[in-house]
Amino acid sequence: MTENKSLKKAEDTILDSIADGVFTVDHDWRITSFNRAAEKITGVPHEEAIGQQCRDVLKAEVCEKSCCLRKTMASGDPIINETVYIVNASGRRLPISISTALLRNDAGSVMGAVETFRDISIEEKLRKTIEAKYSFEDIISRNHRMHQLFDILPDIAESTSTVLIEGESGTGKELFARAIHNLSARKNKPFIIVNCGALPDTLLESELFGYKAGAFTDAKKDKPGRFKLADKGTLFLDEIGDISPALQIRLLRILQEKTYEPLGSVETLKADVRIIAATNKRLADQVKAGKFREDLYYRINVMRLELPPLRERMEDVPLLVDHFIRHFNALQNKEISGISETALACLMSYDFPGNIRELENILERAFIMCKSGMIEPHHLPEFLNPRKEENGAIRSVESMSIKDMEAIFLTNALKKNNWSRMETARQLGIHKSTLFRKIKALHIQIPNMK
C-alpha cells in the first residue's frame, strides 16, 4: 500500500514538472489526474477538476462537436497538435494546442486516455503582430513590390485624379480600389462597382448613366445610373478594357466635361465622382492594336498601378493561406488548425494562373475535404500533388521530403527568372547569400547561360 502511494506521489511529481497541461480520463470521460500546468492554463484547481467530466473543465467548442479524446478512444489513433479554443475559469477564450493518446494497463487493455495541451496565446499574438506588419487595409503581402504600392496609396487617395489598376484576374484589383476609396476624403460616400465585361453594351450604358421612363420599351419608370449612385463617392469600373468604342466616347466626355445625360433625358447632370478603372489587359497594347481609344487611355492613365501576379510574390502564399484558413474557420464554423509543411510545399510549387482567387478556391475545397486537424496534400486538388521522376520511378508528394519539395520550389522560381539568382532572391524576398546557400545545399544545378 505504502509502495503504491509512493509510486502515485512520484507520478504526480513528474506530471507537475511538465510545462504542458496534462490530464487523464477514464471510460466515462471523468478526469483522473490533472497536473499543475493544467491548473494554471485553465484556472481550475486540481481538487475541483478531479472527478469532473473533461468537457465541464475545458469548456471547449470542440468538446460538443468533435471531441479529440473521443476520436482517439474510438479509433485508437493519437491526435497531434490540433488547435482548439477553451474557456478558462475567468471566462477568457484561450487558443491551445492539444495532443491525445490511449492509456493502457500492463495487460494491454484500454484504461482511458491522456490529453496534453499548451497555451498558444503568445504565438497567436505574435502571428497577429506579423500579420499587421504585412497588411495594408485588407491587402496582405510581404512582397517588396506590393509594399512599394502600399507606400504610395495614401498619396493617391488624397488626390482626385483617375487611377488605372492593371493586373491579371484574381490579383486583388478591387481590394486596391477599395483601399484608395477608404483612405480618401470620399470614404464616407458610396463605393460603387461596375463590371464592364459582364454586361452587353446596351445594358452597360443604361447601368452607367441611368434612364428616364419611356426611354425604351421596358423603361416603365426612371432609374438612376451608377454615376448617380456614386455621387460624391468612388466609381470602380472593372474590366474597362472590354467596353465598346461607342461607350468609350461617352466615357471620355464624362471625364473631360464632368457631365452626362441619362438615356432619354435632355437634362445634363454633374458627375462628382472619383473614377478608378481596372483591367486584366495591358491597355497600352490595346491602344496600339486599335481596340482602345488613345485619348481615353491617357485620361484614365493619370496614375497607374500594376499588380504583380501571385507567381511573382510566392513569399505571400503562407500568409494568404493562414488568412484564408482563419476566414473559412469563421465562415464554416470549423477548427482547422493549419496546413502541413508538405501540403504548403505543394502550393509553393504551383504557378497559380488564377492568382489569389484560385488559392482561395483551393483552400475552400480543402475545407470541404478536411474535417479537422491539418490540411494535408490529399485534401488538395490532384493537380497540386506533383510527381517526381527518380531513376524511372514516380513518387507522389506524400513520399517526398520537405527538402525535395523545397528543391522543386526553388528550381521553379529560378526557371521563371531565367536562372537569375539575383532576381530570384529579390522576388522571394530573401538575401542573395541565403539563396546561394540553399542552391548548394539542395544540389540544384544552374545551367550555363551564354
N, C-alpha and C positions, 0 to 999 in steps of 0.2 A: 504493500500500500504506500509506504514511505517512498519506495523507489518510483512508483507511478507519479506521485506528487512532485518529486524532484525532476522527473522527466518532463512533466507538464510545465513546471516553472522554467526549465531550460528552453522549452519550445517557445514559451511566451517571451522570454528574454531575447531570443533570436528574432522573433517576429517584430518586437518593439525596436530592434536595432535597424530594421529595414526602412529606408526613406520613403518607399511607396506604401500606399494603403493596402492592407491585406485583410480579407475576411473569408471565412469558410461557411458553407451552409450544408444542412442535411437534406434528406429527400423531401422534406416539407418546406424547403426554402427558408428555414429558420437559421439565424446566424449562430454559429457555434464558437467562433473566435473572431476577434476584432482588434487589430493592433493599434499602437499609439498614433501612427501616421494616419490611419483611417479615422481616428477620433479628431485629429487636427484638421483634416480636409473637410469632413462632414459636419464637424461641430457637435457630434453626438457622442456622449461619454460611453466608454466600454460597457459599463453596467446597464445602461439603457438599451444598447444595441443587442446584447446577448439575449437570444430567445425570440427576438422580433423577426418578422419576415423581411428579407433584404429590401424589397420594394418600399417598405414603410420607412426605412432608414435612408436609402439613397434618393428616393422620390425622383427618379429619372424618367424622362419621357419614354425611353426605350423599354422600361420595365413593363409597361402596358402593351406596347405594340410588338416589340421584338426583343425579348429578354435574352441577353447573351448567355447567361448561365443556363437558361432553359434549353437553348440551342445546343450547348455543349453536353448537357445531361442527355439530351435526346439522341445526338449523333455520335458522341464520344470525341468529337474533334475540338481541339482548342481554338480559341479566338485570340488573335494577337493585335494589340494596339488599335482598337477601334475607338473612335472619338464619340463620346456621348455627353449630354449635359445633365447634371444633377442639381438639386436644390438643397443647400446646406441648412443648418439649424437656424441661421439668421435670415433665411428666405432668399439668399443670393443665389443666382443661377451660375453654376461653375462648369467650364469645359473640363472633362477628364479623359484620359486615355486608359482603356481597360483591356486586360487580358484574362482569359479564363481557362481552366483545366479541370479534369476529373480528379477526385480523391479516391484512392483505392486502399483497402487494407492488405495485410500480408498475404491473404488468400487470393487477392486479385479482384475481390468484389467491390463494386462502387459504393462508397460511403456517403458521397456528396460531391461538392465541387468547391473550388477555390477561385477567388477573383482578386487580382491585383490591379491597383489603379493609381494614377498620379495626376496631380493638378497641373493643367497646362495653360493656366490663365496668363502666365508671363509670356509663354510662347504666342498665345493669341494676341496679347498686347503688342508684342514685337512685330507680329505679322501685320497688324493694323498700322503700326508706325511705318513699316516698309511700304505698305500699300499707299499710305498718304504721301510718302516721298515720291512715289512713281505714278501718281494720278493727278489729273487736272480736270476739274468738273467731273464728268462721268467717263473720261478717257483714261485708260490705264496703259502705261508704257514706261520702259526704262531705256528705249532706243534713243540714241543721240539726235537723230533726225526729227523724231517726234518731239523731243524736248526743245529743239530749236523752234518748232511750230508753237509749242506751249508758250515760249518766251515772248512771241510777237502777238499772240491772240489778244491780250489786253489792249495793246495799241490799236489793233484792227477794230476791236469792239468800240473804242472811243470815237472812231471816225464814222462818217455816214456813207462812205464810199461802197460801191458794189464789190462783192467778193466772188471769185470763181474758185471752187474747190474741185480739183481733178484727182481721180484715183479709181482703181478697179472696183467693181461691185463687191460690197462687203468689207470695205476698208474703214468705214466709220465716218463717211462724209456728213451724214445727218447729225452725228454727235458733235462734230466740229461746228456745224451751223448753229446748233442749239447753244453751244458754249459761247460763241460770238454774241448771240442774242442775249444770253443770261448775264454776260459781262457788260452789256451796253446800257445806255440810258433808256432804251426801249424795253427793258427786261420785264416791266410790269404790264406791257401791252401784248397783243396776240403774237404768237409764233405760228404761222400758217404754212402747211406743206402742200405742194402740188407735185405729183409725179407726172412729168410731162410725157414720159414714154409709155404710160399706161392707158392713155386716152386717145381716141381718134381726134383729128384736127378740129372738127366742128364742135365736139363736146368740150375739148380743152379750151377753146375760145370762150364758150359760154361759162365755163368754170372759172376762168381767169377774170373775165370782165363783167359777168352777170348779164341779165337781160330784163327787158320790160315786157309786161303782159302783151301778148299779141305779136311779139317779135317773130314767132314761128308757130306752127300748128299746135304744138303741145304746151306752149307758154301761156298757162292759164292765169298766172299772177307774177308779179315782179320777183326776181331772185337776185340777191346781192352776189357779186363775184368774189373771188379770193382776194383781189386787190382791196375791195371794200372791207372785207372781214379782217384784213391785216392792217387796217388804218392805224397809223402811228406806231405800228409794230414792225415785224420782220416777215417777209415772204420768201420761203425757201423753194426755189424752182429746181427740183431734182431731175436729172437726165435731160438737161436743157439742149443737149446736142441732138435730141430726137425730134425737135419741133420743126414744122414745115417752113419753107421760105416765106410764105404769106404771113404766118404768125410771127416770124422773126421781124418783119417790117413793123407790125403793130407794137411789138415789144420794144423795138428800137425807139419808136415815137414816145412811148411812155418814159423811157429812160432819159430821153432828150428834153421833153417838154413837161414831164411830171403830171400829165393829164391823160384821161382816156374817156371813152364813151361806152356804156353798156350796149349790148345788141338791141337794136330797135329804138334807141334813145337819141334825142338831139341835144341832150344836156351833157355838158362836159364836166367831169368830176376830177378833183385834185387827188393825186396819188402820193400821199405822205407815207411812203413805205420804204424800208431798207430791203434791198434785193440781195440775196445770197443764192448764187447758182451753183449747180454741181453737175458733173458728167463723168461717165466712165470711159469717155473717149478723149483723145487729145484734140482739142478744138482747133489748135494751130494747123494740124494735119487736115481737119475737116474744112478749114478755110482754103487751104491750098488745093483741095480736091473740088472746091466749088460747092460744097454741101452746107456751108455755114457762112453767113454774111460777115465780111471783114469788118464793116463799121459796127455791127452789133458785138462782134468779138472784142473789139477794143473798148467798147462801152462797159462790158461786164468784166473785162480782164484788168480792172484797176488794181486789185490786189489778188494775186493768185497763190493758192496753197496746193502743193502736190503731196498727197498722202502716200507713203510707201506701202507696198503690199506686205502681207504677213510674212511671206518667204524671205523678205529682206529685213525683217525685225524678229527673227526666231527667238531671240532672248526674251521676248514678251510672252511666249507661249506658256511657260509655267505660271506667270502672273495671271494671265487670262483664264487658264484652266482653274486656278484657285478661285478666281472671281465667279466663274460660271458654276462651279460646284456649290459655292455658298448660295448663289442665286437659285439654282434648281432645288437645293435642300429646302429653302424657304418656300419656294413655289409649290413643290410637290410634297411638302411635309415629310421629308426623308432625313436620314442622318448618315449620308455617305461621308466617310471620314477623309477621303482624299483619293489620290491616284498613285498607283505603284510606279516605281522607277522604270520598270520595263515598259509599262503602258505609256508613260510620259516619253520614253525614248522612241516609241512608235510614232507619237505625234511630232516629235522633234525631227524625225526623218522624212516627214511628208511635206510636199510643196504648197499645199493649201491654195488651189486655184480659186476657191470660193472665199478665201481670206477669213476674217474673224467670224463672219456669218456662218461659214462652213464649220469652223471649230465649235461654235455654239451648237449647231445642229448635231455634230458628232457626239458632244457631251450630253445633249438631251437624249439621244438614242442610248448612250451608255447608262443613263439613269433608269431607262426602261429595263435594260438587261441586268443591271446590278441592283440587287435587293438591299444590300447593306455592306458595310465594310469598305474595302478599297476597290476602285475601278481597276480592273486587270485587262490585259490585252484581249482576252476572249469576249470582253464586253464591247470592244470597239468593232467597227465595220471590218470585213475581211480584207479590204484593200489596204488597211493600215497595218496588217500583220505581214511585214516584209519577210522574204525568204532569202537566205544567203547560200550561195554555192560554195562548197568547200570540198575539194577532192571528189567532185562529181556528186556529192550528197547534198540534199537540200534540207536545211534546218529551219524550223519555224521560229518565230521570235521568242516563244517561251523557253526555248532551249539555248538562246543566245545569252551571253553575259552582258552586264552593263557596259563593259569595255568594248564588246563587239558593237553594241548599239551606238556608243559614243564615236567609234571609228567610222561607222556608217554616216552618222550625222555630220561629222567634221569633213569627211570626204565629199558629201553632197554640197556642203557650204563652200568648200574650195572650188568645186566644179562650177558652181553658179557664178563665182567671181573669177572665172578663167584662171584658176590656180594661184591667184594673187593672195599671198599670205597677209600682206598689209591691209588690203581691202577686206579680207575675210575677218581679220581681228577687229577692224573698225566696225564692221557690220554686226558682229557678235557682241560688241561692247566689252572686249577683253584686251589686255595688253598683248602686244605682238610677241613678247618673250614667253608669255603663258601659252599662246598658240603654238609657238615653235617647240616648246617642251612636250606638249600633247601630241604633236605630229610625230616626234621622235619616239615617245613612249608607246604610241599606238601603232608604230611601224607603218605609217601612211607614206606611200610613195608619191612624190611630186614629179610629174613628167617634165622633161627638159623642154622649155619653151624657147623656140628660136625667134 
